[in-house]
């Protein structure tokens, strides 16, 4: 797969070609040998399966940000090494080791899947590899498993779902069915929604969990119809979200308001078509966000890759912005670890989502928008939650 499709040949040569793991490549990456050493960045992202499009968008967004900033990090050229995570938690530790010990990368960027993230962070906590999570929302990664070298430029699963709990009650949806795949991301998202929903007086009448990545929803939809809830809150993403929304409409359930974190429609809205009409979501980004940074970013992304940007591309873009700020502060010396981490902790990211900073646990403190699909477009209705920070329960940075 050509992960850099649409970027000019010149920029690829500047940035350094993607090296396949195990292939011969540039070996001496230590800064000590001078500015001629390339900064080695490892991508642990899905390039096949359900989440392939997400991995590609993150990679594209990351490279776009680097390209816009001179295709260098702290004055040094870059070498990329990509490993397909396959969104497979069982392979998470092995694939992480390919990059941090086998390839000795200076930075690790990934993953998408929360289950993969849990295996990954256990290793990078030991190796000290500076890691930026551009998607996976697993709470533990910046909770009990937090570490000074682990950063996130996306969201936590709790954070993305929490704001909708209050929105549902404000809209009179007092009895709700929740549903997700049975894995860390889904269960944490449902817990985030339920915490705010029940706090405001709502009742979850049924929680439905289906095996990941099953997209056989018919029996569950029949059960939802029989329960006759006021609303349904779900966590699905990628191809699973596409199919769920279409199946939900086909089952005749559109009279029951459907809600979820924005991943329910992001990246798949066009393919969902009429089935997505009316869906309410909360997310830290919206395609139609009316701020200069977003308009500039979307135009640049469309020009570079001949496709529209989405939230995953934004998260990749911001992972690179965070890395650039850190490496600029240390003048390219990736071995100046404490100074590099300190600069990253203080970063102010002027993102297409709106400007954000990082919490003590290294999570974004960011606004969450209420969006609704109207006439096939994601319309921003307003801010559902301002400057929301994840509680990061269990994080001790000592």
The 8 nearest C-alpha neighbors of each residue, nearest first, counted from 0:
[[1, 2, 46, 3, 4, 55, 47, 51],
 [2, 0, 3, 4, 55, 5, 17, 46],
 [3, 1, 4, 0, 55, 58, 59, 17],
 [2, 4, 1, 6, 59, 5, 58, 62],
 [5, 3, 1, 6, 2, 304, 303, 59],
 [4, 6, 304, 303, 3, 7, 305, 302],
 [7, 5, 303, 4, 3, 10, 8, 304],
 [6, 8, 10, 9, 5, 11, 303, 4],
 [7, 9, 11, 10, 12, 6, 13, 5],
 [10, 8, 12, 7, 11, 13, 6, 14],
 [11, 9, 13, 7, 12, 8, 14, 6],
 [10, 12, 14, 8, 13, 9, 15, 16],
 [13, 11, 9, 15, 10, 14, 8, 16],
 [14, 12, 10, 11, 15, 70, 9, 76],
 [13, 15, 77, 11, 70, 12, 76, 10],
 [16, 14, 78, 12, 77, 13, 11, 79],
 [15, 17, 11, 18, 78, 79, 12, 14],
 [18, 16, 79, 80, 19, 15, 81, 78],
 [19, 17, 80, 79, 16, 20, 22, 24],
 [18, 20, 22, 80, 21, 81, 17, 82],
 [21, 19, 22, 18, 80, 82, 81, 97],
 [20, 22, 19, 23, 101, 102, 18, 24],
 [23, 21, 19, 20, 24, 18, 25, 80],
 [24, 22, 21, 25, 18, 26, 20, 19],
 [23, 25, 26, 22, 18, 21, 19, 78],
 [24, 26, 27, 23, 28, 37, 78, 36],
 [25, 27, 28, 24, 23, 102, 29, 36],
 [28, 26, 29, 25, 36, 32, 37, 30],
 [27, 29, 36, 37, 26, 30, 38, 39],
 [30, 28, 31, 27, 32, 36, 334, 33],
 [29, 31, 32, 33, 332, 36, 28, 34],
 [32, 30, 29, 33, 332, 34, 36, 334],
 [33, 31, 30, 29, 36, 34, 35, 27],
 [34, 32, 31, 35, 30, 36, 29, 75],
 [33, 35, 36, 75, 30, 32, 74, 37],
 [34, 36, 33, 37, 75, 32, 76, 30],
 [37, 35, 28, 34, 33, 30, 29, 27],
 [38, 36, 76, 77, 28, 75, 78, 39],
 [37, 39, 77, 78, 76, 105, 28, 40],
 [38, 40, 78, 104, 105, 79, 77, 37],
 [41, 39, 106, 79, 104, 107, 105, 80],
 [40, 42, 80, 107, 81, 104, 79, 108],
 [41, 43, 81, 108, 44, 109, 107, 82],
 [44, 42, 109, 82, 110, 84, 108, 83],
 [43, 45, 110, 84, 54, 83, 109, 42],
 [46, 44, 84, 85, 54, 83, 51, 47],
 [45, 47, 51, 83, 54, 44, 55, 85],
 [48, 46, 51, 45, 85, 50, 49, 83],
 [47, 49, 51, 50, 85, 46, 45, 86],
 [50, 48, 238, 51, 237, 47, 239, 212],
 [49, 51, 53, 52, 48, 237, 45, 54],
 [52, 50, 46, 47, 45, 54, 53, 48],
 [53, 51, 55, 54, 50, 56, 46, 237],
 [54, 52, 56, 50, 51, 55, 311, 57],
 [55, 53, 45, 44, 51, 57, 52, 56],
 [54, 56, 58, 52, 53, 57, 2, 59],
 [57, 55, 312, 59, 53, 58, 54, 311],
 [58, 56, 315, 312, 60, 54, 311, 59],
 [59, 57, 55, 61, 56, 60, 54, 62],
 [58, 60, 56, 62, 57, 61, 63, 55],
 [61, 59, 316, 312, 315, 63, 57, 62],
 [62, 60, 316, 315, 319, 58, 64, 59],
 [63, 61, 65, 59, 64, 60, 66, 58],
 [62, 64, 66, 60, 65, 61, 59, 67],
 [65, 63, 67, 316, 61, 62, 66, 319],
 [66, 64, 70, 62, 68, 63, 67, 319],
 [65, 67, 70, 63, 68, 64, 69, 62],
 [68, 66, 64, 65, 69, 63, 70, 62],
 [69, 67, 65, 66, 70, 64, 71, 323],
 [68, 70, 71, 66, 67, 65, 72, 74],
 [71, 69, 66, 65, 14, 68, 13, 67],
 [70, 72, 76, 75, 69, 74, 77, 73],
 [73, 71, 75, 74, 323, 326, 331, 76],
 [331, 72, 74, 327, 330, 326, 75, 71],
 [73, 75, 72, 71, 331, 76, 330, 34],
 [76, 74, 71, 72, 73, 37, 34, 331],
 [75, 77, 71, 37, 14, 38, 72, 13],
 [78, 76, 38, 14, 37, 15, 39, 71],
 [77, 79, 15, 39, 37, 38, 40, 16],
 [80, 78, 17, 40, 41, 39, 18, 16],
 [79, 81, 41, 18, 17, 19, 42, 40],
 [82, 80, 42, 41, 43, 19, 79, 17],
 [83, 81, 43, 84, 42, 44, 80, 20],
 [82, 84, 45, 46, 85, 44, 43, 81],
 [83, 85, 45, 44, 86, 43, 82, 87],
 [84, 86, 45, 87, 83, 47, 48, 46],
 [87, 85, 84, 112, 45, 88, 115, 50],
 [86, 88, 85, 89, 90, 84, 115, 91],
 [89, 87, 115, 91, 114, 90, 86, 118],
 [88, 90, 87, 91, 92, 115, 118, 93],
 [89, 91, 88, 93, 87, 92, 94, 84],
 [90, 92, 115, 88, 94, 118, 93, 89],
 [93, 91, 95, 118, 94, 119, 90, 96],
 [94, 92, 96, 90, 95, 91, 97, 89],
 [93, 95, 97, 91, 96, 92, 90, 84],
 [96, 94, 92, 97, 98, 93, 119, 91],
 [95, 97, 99, 93, 100, 98, 94, 92],
 [98, 96, 101, 94, 95, 100, 99, 102],
 [97, 99, 102, 96, 95, 101, 100, 104],
 [98, 100, 103, 96, 104, 102, 101, 97],
 [101, 99, 103, 96, 102, 98, 97, 104],
 [100, 102, 97, 98, 103, 99, 96, 21],
 [101, 103, 98, 104, 100, 99, 97, 20],
 [104, 102, 99, 100, 101, 98, 105, 39],
 [105, 103, 39, 106, 99, 102, 40, 41],
 [104, 106, 39, 40, 38, 103, 128, 333],
 [107, 105, 40, 129, 104, 130, 41, 128],
 [106, 108, 130, 41, 40, 42, 129, 131],
 [109, 107, 42, 131, 130, 132, 41, 43],
 [110, 108, 43, 132, 44, 133, 42, 111],
 [109, 111, 44, 43, 135, 112, 116, 132],
 [112, 110, 135, 134, 44, 109, 113, 45],
 [111, 113, 135, 115, 86, 114, 110, 116],
 [114, 112, 135, 137, 116, 115, 184, 136],
 [113, 115, 88, 116, 117, 112, 183, 118],
 [114, 116, 88, 91, 112, 113, 118, 117],
 [117, 115, 119, 113, 114, 118, 110, 120],
 [118, 116, 114, 119, 115, 120, 140, 113],
 [119, 117, 92, 91, 115, 116, 121, 120],
 [118, 120, 116, 117, 122, 121, 92, 95],
 [121, 119, 123, 122, 117, 118, 124, 116],
 [120, 122, 124, 119, 118, 123, 117, 125],
 [121, 123, 120, 125, 124, 119, 126, 92],
 [124, 122, 126, 120, 125, 128, 127, 121],
 [125, 123, 122, 127, 121, 126, 120, 146],
 [124, 126, 123, 122, 127, 121, 128, 120],
 [127, 125, 123, 128, 124, 122, 99, 100],
 [128, 126, 123, 124, 125, 148, 129, 147],
 [127, 129, 123, 126, 130, 106, 148, 105],
 [130, 128, 148, 106, 149, 127, 107, 131],
 [129, 131, 107, 149, 106, 108, 128, 150],
 [130, 132, 150, 108, 151, 149, 133, 318],
 [131, 133, 151, 109, 134, 108, 110, 150],
 [134, 132, 314, 152, 153, 315, 109, 318],
 [133, 135, 111, 153, 132, 136, 110, 314],
 [136, 134, 111, 113, 112, 137, 110, 132],
 [135, 137, 155, 156, 154, 113, 138, 134],
 [138, 136, 113, 139, 140, 135, 184, 155],
 [137, 139, 140, 142, 155, 141, 136, 156],
 [138, 140, 142, 143, 141, 144, 137, 145],
 [141, 139, 144, 138, 145, 142, 137, 117],
 [140, 142, 145, 139, 360, 138, 144, 391],
 [141, 143, 394, 139, 391, 393, 145, 392],
 [142, 144, 393, 394, 139, 145, 141, 392],
 [145, 143, 140, 142, 139, 141, 146, 394],
 [146, 144, 141, 142, 140, 394, 143, 149],
 [145, 147, 149, 148, 396, 124, 144, 141],
 [146, 148, 149, 396, 340, 145, 150, 361],
 [147, 149, 129, 146, 127, 130, 128, 150],
 [150, 148, 130, 146, 147, 129, 131, 145],
 [151, 149, 131, 361, 130, 132, 148, 362],
 [150, 152, 132, 362, 131, 153, 361, 133],
 [153, 151, 133, 318, 314, 363, 132, 317],
 [152, 154, 134, 133, 314, 151, 363, 132],
 [155, 153, 136, 158, 159, 156, 363, 152],
 [154, 156, 136, 158, 157, 138, 137, 159],
 [155, 157, 136, 188, 159, 158, 187, 184],
 [158, 156, 191, 188, 155, 160, 187, 159],
 [157, 159, 155, 161, 156, 160, 389, 154],
 [160, 158, 156, 260, 157, 282, 161, 155],
 [161, 159, 192, 188, 191, 260, 157, 158],
 [160, 162, 192, 191, 158, 163, 164, 157],
 [163, 161, 164, 160, 384, 165, 383, 166],
 [164, 162, 166, 165, 161, 160, 167, 192],
 [165, 163, 196, 195, 192, 167, 162, 166],
 [164, 166, 168, 163, 167, 196, 162, 195],
 [167, 165, 163, 169, 168, 164, 170, 162],
 [168, 166, 170, 172, 164, 165, 169, 163],
 [167, 169, 171, 170, 165, 172, 166, 173],
 [168, 170, 166, 167, 171, 165, 172, 164],
 [171, 169, 167, 168, 172, 166, 173, 165],
 [170, 172, 168, 169, 173, 167, 229, 166],
 [173, 171, 229, 167, 168, 170, 230, 174],
 [172, 174, 201, 171, 168, 202, 175, 229],
 [175, 173, 202, 229, 228, 203, 172, 204],
 [174, 176, 230, 203, 228, 231, 229, 204],
 [175, 177, 231, 205, 204, 203, 206, 232],
 [178, 176, 232, 206, 233, 231, 207, 205],
 [177, 179, 207, 233, 206, 208, 232, 234],
 [180, 178, 234, 208, 185, 233, 181, 235],
 [179, 181, 209, 211, 208, 210, 185, 182],
 [182, 180, 208, 210, 209, 211, 179, 185],
 [183, 181, 185, 184, 180, 186, 211, 114],
 [182, 184, 186, 185, 187, 113, 114, 137],
 [185, 183, 187, 113, 186, 182, 156, 137],
 [186, 184, 188, 179, 187, 183, 182, 234],
 [185, 187, 189, 183, 188, 184, 182, 190],
 [188, 186, 190, 184, 189, 185, 156, 157],
 [189, 187, 156, 157, 191, 185, 160, 190],
 [188, 190, 192, 186, 191, 187, 193, 185],
 [189, 191, 187, 193, 188, 192, 194, 186],
 [192, 190, 157, 161, 188, 194, 160, 189],
 [191, 193, 161, 164, 160, 189, 190, 194],
 [192, 194, 196, 190, 191, 195, 197, 189],
 [195, 193, 191, 192, 196, 197, 190, 198],
 [194, 196, 164, 198, 193, 192, 197, 161],
 [197, 195, 164, 193, 201, 199, 198, 194],
 [196, 198, 201, 200, 199, 195, 194, 193],
 [199, 197, 195, 196, 200, 194, 201, 193],
 [198, 200, 197, 196, 201, 195, 165, 168],
 [199, 201, 197, 198, 196, 202, 173, 168],
 [200, 202, 197, 173, 196, 199, 174, 168],
 [203, 201, 174, 197, 204, 173, 175, 200],
 [204, 202, 175, 205, 176, 174, 201, 177],
 [203, 205, 176, 175, 202, 174, 206, 228],
 [204, 206, 176, 203, 177, 207, 175, 178],
 [207, 205, 177, 178, 176, 208, 203, 204],
 [208, 206, 178, 177, 205, 179, 209, 219],
 [209, 207, 181, 179, 180, 178, 206, 210],
 [208, 210, 180, 181, 179, 211, 207, 213],
 [211, 209, 181, 180, 213, 212, 208, 182],
 [212, 210, 213, 180, 181, 209, 182, 214],
 [211, 213, 210, 214, 180, 239, 49, 209],
 [214, 212, 211, 210, 215, 209, 239, 180],
 [215, 213, 216, 239, 212, 242, 243, 211],
 [214, 216, 213, 217, 218, 219, 243, 209],
 [215, 217, 219, 218, 214, 220, 243, 246],
 [216, 218, 220, 219, 215, 221, 246, 250],
 [217, 219, 221, 220, 216, 222, 215, 223],
 [220, 218, 222, 216, 221, 217, 223, 207],
 [221, 219, 223, 217, 222, 218, 216, 224],
 [220, 222, 218, 224, 219, 223, 217, 225],
 [221, 223, 219, 225, 220, 224, 226, 218],
 [224, 222, 220, 226, 225, 221, 219, 227],
 [225, 223, 221, 222, 227, 226, 220, 252],
 [224, 226, 222, 223, 227, 221, 228, 220],
 [225, 227, 223, 224, 228, 222, 204, 176],
 [228, 226, 224, 225, 223, 229, 255, 230],
 [229, 227, 230, 175, 174, 226, 176, 231],
 [230, 228, 172, 174, 175, 255, 173, 227],
 [229, 231, 256, 175, 228, 255, 172, 257],
 [230, 232, 176, 257, 175, 177, 258, 256],
 [231, 233, 258, 177, 259, 257, 176, 178],
 [234, 232, 178, 259, 179, 177, 235, 258],
 [233, 235, 179, 185, 259, 260, 178, 263],
 [236, 234, 240, 263, 239, 179, 233, 262],
 [237, 235, 240, 262, 263, 239, 238, 234],
 [236, 238, 240, 239, 50, 49, 241, 267],
 [237, 239, 241, 240, 49, 242, 236, 50],
 [240, 238, 242, 241, 237, 236, 214, 235],
 [241, 239, 236, 235, 243, 263, 237, 238],
 [242, 240, 238, 239, 244, 243, 271, 267],
 [241, 243, 245, 239, 240, 244, 246, 238],
 [244, 242, 246, 240, 245, 241, 247, 239],
 [245, 243, 247, 246, 242, 241, 240, 274],
 [244, 246, 242, 248, 274, 247, 243, 249],
 [245, 247, 249, 243, 248, 244, 242, 250],
 [248, 246, 244, 250, 245, 249, 252, 243],
 [247, 249, 245, 251, 274, 250, 253, 246],
 [248, 250, 246, 251, 247, 245, 252, 274],
 [251, 249, 247, 248, 252, 246, 220, 221],
 [252, 250, 248, 249, 253, 247, 254, 224],
 [251, 253, 254, 250, 255, 248, 247, 224],
 [252, 254, 255, 248, 251, 256, 247, 257],
 [253, 255, 252, 256, 251, 257, 248, 230],
 [254, 256, 253, 230, 252, 229, 257, 231],
 [257, 255, 230, 254, 231, 253, 258, 278],
 [256, 258, 231, 278, 230, 232, 255, 279],
 [259, 257, 232, 279, 280, 278, 231, 233],
 [258, 260, 280, 233, 232, 234, 261, 263],
 [259, 261, 281, 280, 160, 262, 159, 282],
 [260, 262, 280, 282, 263, 281, 264, 265],
 [263, 261, 265, 236, 264, 260, 235, 237],
 [262, 264, 261, 240, 236, 235, 265, 259],
 [263, 265, 268, 262, 267, 261, 266, 240],
 [266, 264, 262, 267, 261, 268, 263, 309],
 [265, 267, 309, 268, 264, 237, 262, 269],
 [266, 268, 270, 264, 265, 269, 241, 271],
 [269, 267, 264, 271, 270, 266, 265, 272],
 [268, 270, 272, 271, 267, 375, 266, 376],
 [269, 271, 272, 267, 268, 241, 266, 273],
 [272, 270, 268, 269, 275, 241, 274, 267],
 [271, 273, 270, 269, 274, 275, 268, 375],
 [272, 274, 275, 276, 271, 375, 374, 245],
 [273, 275, 248, 245, 272, 276, 271, 244],
 [276, 274, 273, 271, 278, 272, 244, 277],
 [277, 275, 372, 273, 274, 278, 373, 375],
 [278, 276, 372, 371, 373, 275, 279, 256],
 [277, 279, 257, 372, 371, 276, 275, 258],
 [280, 278, 371, 258, 370, 277, 257, 259],
 [281, 279, 261, 259, 260, 370, 258, 369],
 [280, 282, 369, 260, 261, 368, 370, 367],
 [281, 283, 261, 367, 284, 368, 159, 260],
 [282, 284, 367, 366, 368, 352, 365, 285],
 [285, 283, 352, 282, 310, 368, 286, 367],
 [284, 286, 288, 287, 379, 282, 283, 377],
 [285, 287, 288, 309, 284, 377, 310, 308],
 [288, 286, 285, 289, 378, 377, 379, 293],
 [289, 287, 285, 286, 290, 293, 379, 284],
 [288, 290, 287, 291, 293, 294, 292, 286],
 [289, 291, 293, 292, 288, 294, 351, 353],
 [292, 290, 294, 293, 295, 289, 351, 296],
 [293, 291, 351, 295, 294, 290, 296, 350],
 [292, 294, 351, 296, 291, 295, 290, 297],
 [293, 295, 291, 297, 296, 292, 298, 290],
 [296, 294, 292, 298, 293, 297, 291, 299],
 [297, 295, 293, 299, 298, 294, 292, 300],
 [298, 296, 300, 294, 299, 295, 308, 293],
 [297, 299, 301, 295, 296, 300, 302, 294],
 [300, 298, 302, 296, 297, 301, 303, 295],
 [299, 301, 297, 303, 302, 298, 304, 296],
 [302, 300, 305, 306, 298, 307, 304, 299],
 [301, 303, 299, 300, 305, 304, 298, 306],
 [304, 302, 5, 300, 6, 301, 305, 299],
 [303, 305, 5, 306, 301, 302, 300, 4],
 [306, 304, 301, 302, 303, 5, 307, 300],
 [307, 305, 301, 304, 308, 300, 302, 303],
 [308, 306, 301, 309, 300, 297, 305, 304],
 [307, 309, 312, 297, 300, 306, 301, 310],
 [310, 308, 312, 311, 266, 313, 265, 286],
 [309, 311, 313, 312, 284, 314, 265, 308],
 [312, 310, 314, 57, 313, 309, 56, 53],
 [311, 313, 60, 57, 56, 315, 309, 310],
 [314, 312, 316, 310, 311, 315, 317, 60],
 [313, 315, 311, 317, 133, 316, 312, 153],
 [316, 314, 57, 61, 60, 318, 312, 317],
 [315, 317, 61, 60, 313, 319, 64, 314],
 [316, 318, 320, 314, 319, 315, 321, 313],
 [319, 317, 315, 321, 320, 316, 152, 133],
 [318, 320, 322, 61, 317, 316, 321, 64],
 [321, 319, 317, 323, 322, 318, 324, 316],
 [322, 320, 318, 324, 319, 323, 317, 343],
 [321, 323, 319, 325, 320, 324, 326, 318],
 [324, 322, 320, 326, 325, 321, 327, 72],
 [325, 323, 327, 321, 322, 326, 320, 328],
 [324, 326, 343, 342, 322, 339, 328, 323],
 [325, 327, 73, 331, 323, 329, 328, 324],
 [328, 326, 73, 330, 324, 329, 325, 323],
 [327, 329, 325, 326, 330, 324, 342, 339],
 [328, 330, 326, 331, 332, 327, 339, 325],
 [331, 329, 73, 327, 328, 332, 326, 74],
 [73, 330, 332, 326, 329, 333, 74, 327],
 [331, 333, 334, 329, 335, 330, 30, 326],
 [332, 334, 335, 331, 336, 30, 105, 326],
 [333, 335, 336, 332, 30, 29, 339, 31],
 [336, 334, 333, 332, 338, 337, 339, 329],
 [335, 337, 339, 334, 338, 340, 333, 332],
 [338, 336, 340, 339, 335, 341, 342, 334],
 [339, 337, 341, 340, 336, 335, 342, 329],
 [338, 340, 336, 325, 342, 341, 337, 335],
 [341, 339, 343, 337, 342, 338, 336, 344],
 [342, 340, 338, 344, 339, 343, 337, 345],
 [343, 341, 325, 339, 345, 344, 340, 338],
 [342, 344, 325, 340, 346, 345, 341, 321],
 [343, 345, 341, 342, 346, 340, 357, 361],
 [346, 344, 342, 343, 341, 347, 357, 356],
 [347, 345, 343, 344, 348, 342, 356, 321],
 [346, 348, 356, 355, 349, 345, 354, 357],
 [347, 349, 355, 354, 350, 346, 356, 320],
 [350, 348, 354, 353, 347, 355, 351, 292],
 [349, 351, 353, 352, 354, 348, 292, 317],
 [350, 352, 293, 292, 353, 296, 313, 349],
 [353, 351, 284, 350, 283, 293, 354, 285],
 [354, 352, 350, 351, 349, 355, 290, 292],
 [353, 355, 349, 350, 348, 352, 347, 356],
 [356, 354, 348, 365, 364, 347, 363, 353],
 [355, 357, 347, 364, 363, 346, 348, 358],
 [358, 356, 363, 361, 362, 364, 344, 359],
 [357, 359, 361, 360, 362, 364, 363, 356],
 [360, 358, 361, 357, 362, 344, 396, 391],
 [359, 361, 358, 362, 141, 391, 394, 145],
 [362, 360, 150, 358, 357, 359, 151, 363],
 [363, 361, 357, 358, 151, 360, 364, 150],
 [364, 362, 357, 365, 356, 152, 358, 355],
 [365, 363, 388, 386, 387, 356, 357, 355],
 [366, 364, 386, 387, 355, 363, 367, 283],
 [365, 367, 385, 386, 283, 384, 387, 368],
 [368, 366, 283, 282, 384, 383, 382, 281],
 [367, 369, 382, 383, 282, 281, 381, 283],
 [368, 370, 281, 383, 380, 381, 382, 280],
 [371, 369, 379, 280, 378, 380, 279, 281],
 [372, 370, 279, 378, 278, 377, 277, 373],
 [371, 373, 377, 277, 276, 376, 278, 375],
 [372, 374, 376, 375, 276, 277, 371, 377],
 [375, 373, 376, 372, 276, 273, 377, 277],
 [374, 376, 373, 372, 276, 272, 273, 377],
 [377, 375, 373, 372, 374, 378, 371, 268],
 [376, 378, 372, 371, 370, 373, 379, 287],
 [379, 377, 371, 370, 376, 372, 380, 373],
 [380, 378, 370, 381, 369, 377, 371, 368],
 [379, 381, 370, 369, 378, 371, 382, 368],
 [382, 380, 369, 379, 368, 383, 370, 367],
 [381, 383, 368, 384, 369, 367, 385, 366],
 [382, 384, 368, 369, 367, 162, 381, 385],
 [385, 383, 367, 382, 366, 162, 387, 386],
 [384, 386, 366, 387, 367, 382, 383, 365],
 [387, 385, 365, 366, 364, 388, 384, 367],
 [388, 386, 365, 364, 385, 366, 384, 389],
 [389, 387, 364, 390, 386, 363, 365, 358],
 [388, 390, 391, 158, 387, 155, 362, 157],
 [389, 391, 392, 388, 142, 158, 360, 393],
 [392, 390, 142, 389, 394, 141, 393, 360],
 [393, 391, 142, 390, 394, 143, 139, 389],
 [392, 394, 143, 142, 391, 395, 144, 139],
 [395, 393, 142, 143, 145, 392, 391, 396],
 [396, 394, 397, 393, 145, 143, 146, 142],
 [395, 397, 146, 394, 147, 145, 360, 359],
 [396, 395, 146, 147, 394, 145, 360, 359]]
